[in-house]
Amino acid sequence: MREDGITKLGLFSFSPSSKKEMSFLVITSSGKRWSFDFEARTFQEFNLDLKLTIAEKAILQRARKGMSNEEIADDLYLSLNTDKSHKMHIFKKLNVSNITEALVVIGNYQLL
């Protein structure tokens, strides 16, 4: 975003949420990334410096292959509750509501 309020868009992405909100990310020509906060009606700089743990990355890699919660838990020798707990942490870090949205974000920004 420039000081004069004009923004040149290079790429934008919409992420539908199960909370019936829409969010999107704008990447400007300068390479900065901004997300739009619909509640506050403002753009905020989007931080891609996420700290995914080894377990969270392993879960996302298996989810990307289409494995179910039970299959992921069995494959990683985790309880189903631990698998779900890791997924909740992933959702919070990525600001998404479900695994499908998480995989979209991971794919779009090559976070794995």
VOBA-1610 file (N, C-alpha, C; in pm, whole numbers, padded with zeros to 5 digits, always signed):
BEGIN
Met+00083-00117+00000Met+00000+00000+00000Met+00088+00124+00000Arg+00058+00212-00090Arg+00136+00335-00097Arg+00074+00441-00008Glu+00154+00542+00022Glu+00106+00649+00108Glu-00012+00724+00049Asp-00020+00729-00085Asp-00131+00799-00149Asp-00260+00715-00151Gly-00253+00595-00091Gly-00372+00512-00082Gly-00395+00422-00202Ile-00312+00431-00302Ile-00327+00350-00422Ile-00249+00220-00404Thr-00313+00111-00435Thr-00247-00019-00425Thr-00253-00087-00561Lys-00140-00134-00606Lys-00136-00213-00727Lys-00137-00359-00686Leu-00234-00432-00737Leu-00247-00572-00698Leu-00166-00660-00791Gly-00094-00754-00732Gly-00023-00852-00811Gly-00093-00986-00805Leu-00146-01020-00690Leu-00212-01148-00669Leu-00306-01133-00552Phe-00421-01196-00562Phe-00507-01199-00445Phe-00571-01336-00434Ser-00606-01372-00313Ser-00659-01504-00285Ser-00776-01492-00188Phe-00886-01559-00218Phe-01001-01561-00128Phe-01000-01693-00051Ser-01032-01687+00077Ser-01043-01807+00160Ser-01179-01808+00227Pro-01273-01886+00176Pro-01403-01892+00243Pro-01388-01959+00379Ser-01460-01908+00475Ser-01453-01962+00610Ser-01588-02023+00648Ser-01584-02126+00729Ser-01708-02187+00774Ser-01782-02094+00870Lys-01718-01986+00912Lys-01782-01889+01000Lys-01863-01786+00920Lys-01883-01813+00792Lys-01959-01728+00701Lys-01895-01591+00685Glu-01764-01587+00693Glu-01688-01466+00665Glu-01602-01495+00545Met-01558-01393+00479Met-01462-01410+00371Met-01338-01333+00411Ser-01223-01391+00382Ser-01100-01317+00403Ser-01019-01331+00276Phe-00933-01237+00252Phe-00846-01252+00136Phe-00712-01188+00162Leu-00618-01234+00084Leu-00481-01189+00097Leu-00444-01116-00031Val-00377-01003-00018Val-00332-00925-00132Val-00180-00922-00129Ile-00119-00951-00241Ile+00025-00938-00254Ile+00051-00824-00350Thr+00116-00719-00302Thr+00140-00601-00384Thr+00263-00620-00471Ser+00282-00530-00563Ser+00396-00540-00654Ser+00529-00534-00579Ser+00530-00477-00461Ser+00653-00471-00381Ser+00682-00604-00311Gly+00586-00698-00318Gly+00604-00827-00252Gly+00546-00835-00113Lys+00498-00720-00060Lys+00436-00723+00072Lys+00301-00794+00064Arg+00267-00860+00173Arg+00142-00934+00178Arg+00052-00869+00282Trp-00075-00851+00246Trp-00172-00787+00333Trp-00298-00873+00338Ser-00359-00885+00454Ser-00489-00950+00464Ser-00591-00845+00502Phe-00713-00864+00457Phe-00818-00767+00487Phe-00898-00818+00605Asp-00909-00737+00709Asp-00988-00768+00827Asp-01126-00707+00805Phe-01224-00794+00775Phe-01358-00745+00742Phe-01426-00680+00862Glu-01396-00728+00981Glu-01459-00670+01100Glu-01409-00527+01122Ala-01278-00508+01114Ala-01220-00375+01135Ala-01220-00292+01006Arg-01246-00358+00893Arg-01247-00294+00761Arg-01114-00227+00728Thr-01006-00298+00758Thr-00873-00247+00729Thr-00783-00360+00680Phe-00676-00322+00612Phe-00574-00417+00573Phe-00471-00426+00685Gln-00421-00545+00707Gln-00314-00567+00803Gln-00205-00648+00734Glu-00080-00617+00766Glu+00029-00692+00705Glu+00018-00838+00746Phe+00032-00927+00649Phe+00019-01071+00670Phe+00156-01130+00696Asn+00170-01201+00807Asn+00298-01257+00848Asn+00305-01404+00806Leu+00395-01435+00713Leu+00412-01574+00669Leu+00519-01647+00749Asp+00576-01581+00847Asp+00681-01643+00927Asp+00616-01727+01037Leu+00554-01838+00995Leu+00484-01925+01088Leu+00578-02032+01139Lys+00564-02065+01263Lys+00648-02167+01324Lys+00567-02296+01339Leu+00559-02374+01231Leu+00491-02503+01239Leu+00588-02604+01298Thr+00538-02685+01391Thr+00622-02787+01453Thr+00640-02904+01356Ile+00733-02991+01390Ile+00757-03111+01307Ile+00630-03195+01301Ala+00562-03210+01413Ala+00438-03289+01417Ala+00330-03225+01332Glu+00318-03092+01339Glu+00217-03023+01259Glu+00245-03039+01110Lys+00373-03029+01072Lys+00409-03048+00931Lys+00380-03191+00886Ala+00409-03288+00972Ala+00383-03429+00939Ala+00233-03452+00919Ile+00152-03392+01003Ile+00007-03406+00991Ile-00042-03342+00861Leu+00007-03223+00829Leu-00034-03156+00705Leu+00008-03235+00581Gln+00128-03293+00585Gln+00173-03372+00471Gln+00082-03492+00449Arg+00038-03555+00554Arg-00051-03671+00541Arg-00192-03628+00502Ala-00237-03515+00555Ala-00369-03464+00518Ala-00372-03429+00370Arg-00259-03376+00319Arg-00250-03341+00177Arg-00262-03465+00090Lys-00224-03581+00142Lys-00237-03708+00070Lys-00378-03765+00079Gly-00463-03699+00158Gly-00602-03744+00170Gly-00628-03841+00283Met-00533-03854+00373Met-00550-03947+00485Met-00652-03892+00584Ser-00730-03982+00645Ser-00830-03943+00745Ser-00761-03917+00878Asn-00836-03861+00973Asn-00783-03836+01107Asn-00729-03965+01168Glu-00805-04073+01155Glu-00765-04201+01213Glu-00638-04254+01147Glu-00629-04242+01014Glu-00511-04289+00943Glu-00386-04209+00981Ile-00404-04077+00994Ile-00291-03991+01034Ile-00245-04028+01174Ala-00338-04042+01267Ala-00303-04077+01405Ala-00230-04211+01409Asp-00281-04311+01337Asp-00216-04442+01334Asp-00077-04434+01273Asp-00064-04362+01163Asp+00063-04352+01093Asp+00171-04284+01177Leu+00130-04186+01258Leu+00225-04111+01340Leu+00231-04162+01485Tyr+00161-04271+01513Tyr+00158-04329+01648Tyr+00108-04227+01750Leu+00001-04157+01715Leu-00062-04058+01802Leu-00201-04106+01839Ser-00253-04054+01948Ser-00395-04077+01976Ser-00475-03985+01883Leu-00599-04020+01862Leu-00686-03937+01779Leu-00701-03798+01840Asn-00707-03789+01972Asn-00718-03659+02039Asn-00594-03574+02018Thr-00476-03637+02019Thr-00352-03562+01996Thr-00348-03510+01853Asp-00390-03593+01758Asp-00397-03550+01617Asp-00488-03427+01605Lys-00605-03435+01665Lys-00700-03324+01658Lys-00646-03199+01729Ser-00574-03219+01837Ser-00514-03106+01908Ser-00410-03036+01821His-00326-03114+01754His-00228-03055+01663His-00299-02977+01551Lys-00407-03032+01499Lys-00481-02964+01393Lys-00539-02832+01442Met-00588-02828+01564Met-00642-02703+01618Met-00532-02598+01627His-00410-02638+01664His-00299-02543+01668His-00265-02492+01528Ile-00270-02583+01430Ile-00246-02546+01290Ile-00349-02443+01246Phe-00476-02470+01274Phe-00584-02379+01233Phe-00564-02240+01292Lys-00524-02236+01419Lys-00504-02108+01485Lys-00387-02032+01421Lys-00277-02103+01394Lys-00159-02039+01335Lys-00188-01987+01195Leu-00268-02061+01118Leu-00296-02022+00980Leu-00422-01936+00967Asn-00493-01917+01078Asn-00616-01838+01079Asn-00720-01897+00983Val-00742-02028+00997Val-00840-02100+00916Val-00933-02178+01008Ser-01037-02236+00949Ser-01137-02307+01029Ser-01136-02458+01012Asn-01070-02507+00907Asn-01070-02651+00884Asn-00948-02693+00804Ile-00931-02822+00787Ile-00811-02875+00721Ile-00807-02837+00574Thr-00921-02828+00510Thr-00924-02790+00369Thr-00868-02650+00350Glu-00911-02556+00433Glu-00858-02420+00426Glu-00709-02418+00458Ala-00668-02499+00556Ala-00525-02504+00592Ala-00442-02552+00474Leu-00491-02653+00403Leu-00417-02706+00288Leu-00410-02604+00174Val-00513-02522+00158Val-00510-02416+00058Val-00400-02315+00092Val-00398-02273+00218Val-00296-02176+00261Val-00157-02236+00245Ile-00139-02359+00290Ile-00009-02426+00279Ile+00033-02436+00133Gly-00060-02470+00045Gly-00028-02481-00098Gly+00003-02349-00160Asn-00077-02248-00130Asn-00057-02115-00191Asn+00075-02052-00152Tyr+00118-02076-00029Tyr+00238-02007+00020Tyr+00354-02101+00045Gln+00341-02225-00004Gln+00448-02323+00002Gln+00514-02326+00141Leu+00432-02349+00242Leu+00479-02347+00380Leu+00533-02482+00427Leu+00522-02583+00345Leu+00579-02714+00382Leu+00705-02741+00305
//
